[in-house]
Amino acid sequence: MRIKKATHFEQVPLEVVLQVANLHEDELPHADWHVPLREAQAETDPRRIHEKVMEAESVIFKRSQELANASDGHAERVAIKQGLDELLRIKTETLNWPDIRKRQD
């Protein structure tokens, strides 16, 4: 597997997320969510980053709903969680959204 060098806009490439989850893209037959995630990671136009992130979150949400009652899919759920963490990183570091992980209630 070829892992591309990370840039400012993609600190954790999807390939690394899948590797950490011990998966390969071809092992996620219904994982169409990785395409919009990659697009969000690769986007360099600040005006389009928000659009790409929202698109990726929408596709991930739909896939998460499909997996909700499935007995299998644990590995994909792990990869989805890591993908969502990456989208949150993009939102906080690139779009300057508040980091909800640092919030203390």
Secondary structure, 3 states (H helix, E strand, C coil): CCCCCCCCCCCCCHHHHHHHCCCCHHHCCCCCCHHHHHHHHHCCCHHHHHHHHHHHHHHHHHHHHHHCCCCCCHHHHHHHHHHHHHHHHHHHHHCCCCCHHHCCC
